[in-house]
Amino acid sequence: CNKIGYNINKVRTARSARMYLKTRDMMPYKVFHYQVKAHFFSKDNQSFTEQPIKISLYGTHGEKEDIPIVLPILDSNKTFSFLITTDTD
């Protein structure tokens, strides 16, 4: 992965790349990015649309509880991967 921000080494490539970074709308703009992978199990095949869930993160630097997420489609017996951002490390 390319690193962006302060104190980085410039990497020259044959082609340019456009990258985007999620930020907050006020100072400090920095947010922490977390990739979440979840597998939902069920005996029966089920499918939901616009399914709201809440994620809680616990770590050595802090914790963030009840982060609301809406999954566009939620099918049983499949793994889902998505990105969440929070101001807590």
Phi, psi and omega in degrees: 000141174286143176260141177233156180118200181283155174056050178249160173266134181285131179247123179265131178235165180291336181230155179273156180230142177256123181237150180234151182227132176284139179223170173277167180270002178213168180293144345287143186283342185296137170227159178262137183254134179228131173268127180248131173241129181224140177242126182255121184259147175198144174292324181258148175287121180230151178218134180230150174243149180050051184273116178279139174222169176233138180245139174237135180245134179231128182213187183281341181260345182166184178216153178222124184247153172056052174280117183282135177225143173242115177276127182300317178223135178231108178252145179286153177061036175224154177261134180243141178232131180207164183256135171235151177236148179208156179277357180257131178280000000 
